[in-house]
Amino acid sequence: MENKRTSYLNTPDRACILTLVILTSLSLASCSINTAERIKPVGQNPKEVPCVYPGQAHNSVHAVVFSPDSKTLITGCIDNQILFWDAQSGRLLKSLETVTPEMLPIGEFDFNWVYLSPDGKTVVNVLKYHQSSAELILMQLWNIEKGELVSVLRGHESWIRGIAFSSDSKILASGGMDRMVLLWDVQTGKALGAIREVGWVLSLAFSPGGDVLAVGHSFPHPDGKTTRTAGDIGMGVSTKEHIGTINIWDVQTGNLLRTLSGHIKGTECMAFSPDGKVLASSGWDGTFYLWDVQTGKKLKALPDTGALALAVAFSPDGRDSQVRNLTVPEYESFDS
């Protein structure tokens, strides 16, 4: 018996919805074995299936991202590859091998996440793997057009949870459970600076102008409370109660401009409005807030869904003023 789990991802132009279908044997405790994966772009009606992207047995797709023009689909796979697909036909365009000689001998891979720069020219992948008895984490910058590795980025000592590109694609920010935010030059891979945060860094967001960086984090409650939440369990962190705040930093000077407080738990995701004046944030506790970036004032608290939100977004043209809570059925039958 097989369990089909389906999730959806909108393309940038909203022309279609991506469906990631994972078929796993219910008798297995892990999805790393006997896992067949297929990626299906479908029309607005999920019954329409124009093409199927053939996955490989025993491998797992960990990340999916569309190019800015929606013509290319990029997947990060646990078989150490980054794959580029024609989104219309499902044809494999190219593949990048992420294992370099310095990573050998290599053991098991835990994940291979991919993120695309706004200009669509650079992809960064985050790898976590085992080498002998050591657990290693690194990032790789790739030039998509040339298919070449630009640089290997090292510096984080723990799980990397936040990645963000500046709107001009020149700066990459990374943050992790080591409480560090690192800034990188995308063209050269050179480290530009570092910010020591007060808690685990969970999410990052650049303002549209690139002059401000929002850092969402979480740190244990000072009185040591030990309540469990969906966020605590789902993110694999400790069971202590957490406080979620957002720090707003000036990218050029490295100065802390202000701190936004409101989420009881960790700040899971954030997004700036197109004009950069408003910041939306979501916390582990299911709360959603809109903030005035200039003053730090909380503008609005959206209805508490009681669920962990993994992403927030503004309409790109800024014209849609409605706030929507989109939920996708966790399990759905899908005829091949």
Buried (B, 14 or more C-beta within 10 A) or exposed (E): EEEBBBBBBBBEEEBBBBBBBBBBBEEEEEBBEBBBBBBBBBEEEBEEBEBEBEBBEEBBBBBBBBBBEBBBBBBBBBBBBBBBBBBBEBEEBEBBEBBEEEBEEBEEBBBBBBBBBEBBBBBBBBBBBEBEEEEBBBBBBBBBEEEEBBBBBEBBEBBBBBBBBBBBBBBBBBBBBBBBBBBBBBBEBEEBEEBEBBBBBBBBBBBBEBBBBBBBBBBBBEEEEEEEBBBBEEBEBEEBBBBBBBBBBEBEEEEEBBEBEBBBBBBBBBBBBBEBBBBBBBBBBBBBBBBEBEEBEBEEEBEEEEEBBEEBEBEEEEEEEEEEEEEEEEEBEBEE
